[in-house]
Amino acid sequence: MSEDGPLEPSASDIRLVIAASSAGTVFEWYDFFIYGTLAAIIGKTFFPSDNATLQVLLVWAGFAVGFGFRPLGAILFGYLGDKLGRKYTFLVTVTLMGIATAGVGLIPSAESIGLFAPAIVLFLRVLQGLALGGEYGGAAIYVAEHAPGGRRGYYTSYIQASVVGGFVLSLIVVLSSKSLMSEAVWTSWGWRVPFLVSLALLAISLWMRLKLSESPVFKAMKEQGELAGNPFVESFTYPGNKRRIFIALFGIAAGLTVIWYTAMFSSLSFLKSAARMDDTLAEITVGIGGAIGMVFYLIAGAWSDRVGRKKPIVIGYALTLLLLFPVFWLIGSSANPGLAAAAQRNPVVVYGPDCNYSPFAAEQSSRCAKLLSDLAASGISYQLETGPVFTATVGGAAMATTSYPWDDKAAVRIKALQADLSTHGYDFAKVTPSPARLALVLVGLLALMALSGATYGPVAALLSEMFPPRIRYSSMSIPYHLGTGYFGGFLPLISSYIVARTGDPYAGLWYTWVVVLVGFLVALWGLKPGLPADFTDD
């Protein structure tokens, strides 16, 4: 009997394992991502604020809360997965996720119940984070422990692609729901439908997963009395495991997750805000890019079976460091060339001695800070210079700061600002790029998906092979969800904050770039070269 199971499952068994595990993963990530897909309307409903930038940051803070609790879910469900079994643990996680997601669709607005609304949203995000912390490890290990060694990368890459599938499904359900109702109905209550759809997805997922048997590796360990006494403790006491966890956290999870969220969430947010692309068209384009891009995950997983897990990941990191900014420049210039040209011809420069702009402040402390807040909310890049007197120019011409409605609400100020900038060539209408330019946007999105596929596709197989079977669920889940939960989950919040502070719509990419650099160096140093191999203690 080999360490990874006494029998090789039949082709039909493998198809069922992959289908049930992947479908559950798609549905579970759909539940998690529907929050991000509907970020704008969630902000207005549960986190209303006169400061548009603050409203966006509060929504992404709520998004990050779910990710923040993923490591705790990894510890809890990793323990159960190593003690009670892979199958029943991820039955629990998918159930918890489905119920928590449907709950978001039932919460009254902040206008109706005040602060209870965002509090309940955050509580349900915590439950989602706990569930997701247990889901990935269970599904990935379940497939890996059924797969033959020579095909493990390819088979588990379906789990990786399923994460993208969850995001694409969230876009499909949102767009379908919007198309079936009027704008008034959608903004009033129709947006809740995608959350409630999760109950139907939960039923399908449970039906499929109940047909599965337990992992052969877990059954063999149980029969031989080799189950871990305390998987969490053993994850940090097993010889060499601390080093493996360090590599898995900083060399694998952190790097691959920021590439993934940049490819999906940052690109969608960028197109809808800074590039001012039509919202529905942006969602469709990113959805198409994601759907096509799932193929790259399968290609990378299969490639890793032939060349080893290290090579695709290290190459993907290196190419990301080289191409991240150029790809986004291509996307931005193609999506809205007029806005990009206006910013180049007539740059906005703000001078002043008291420009302490805080994106988290409900009300800014000075006129200079208010102007910066309004520029950030409008998605306009700016340069900030120190000076003895507060002034602002557009293309060298003075802005009409004396007639600016400083004492009015942000919405009124922003309207006045955009009217002023419109006279200098800035167009704030949502745009629909020409087919040729839209094709270039899609090329950029596919390039990002290829980078993500190279780093993400082989990972489930790699992490399964890195850790001993008796503590595999806990050992791979803890670093994975620490990396994805904190480095990835906080990416939208941190990058949005950087953009708001700097006035540069591309500045948030530096967060991704730095994390990827760390991942590249750690992976280059710590990952074993050569062909894939089952776990050994050496």
Protein Blocks (a to p, Z undefined) as FASTA:
>chain_A
ZZkojbdcdfklmmmmmmmmmmmmmmmmmmmmmmmmmmmmmmmmmmgcfblklmmmmmmm
mmmmmmmmmmmmmmmmmmmmmmnojklmmmmmmmmmmmmmmmmmmpccfklnommlmmmm
mmmmmmmmmmmmmmmmmmmmmmmmmpcfklmmmmmmmmmmmmmmmmmmmmmmmmmmmmmp
cfklmmmmmmmmmmmmmmmmmmmmmmmmmmpccdfklmmmmmnopacfblmlmmmmgghk
lmmmmmmmmmmmmmmmmmmmmmmmmmmmmmmmmnopafklmmmmmmmmmmmmmmmmmmmm
mmmmmnojklmmmmmmmmmmmmmmmmmmmmmmmmmmmlmmmmmmmccddddfblcccfkb
mbdfbfklmmmmmmmmnopacdddddfbdcddeehiacdfklpcfkbcfklmmmmmmmmm
mmnopafbdcdddfklmmmmmmmmmmmmmmmmmmmmmmmmmmmmmpcfklmmmmmmmmmm
mmmmmmmmmmmmmmmmmmmmnopaklmmmmmmmmmmmmmmmmmmmpcgdjdddddfZZ
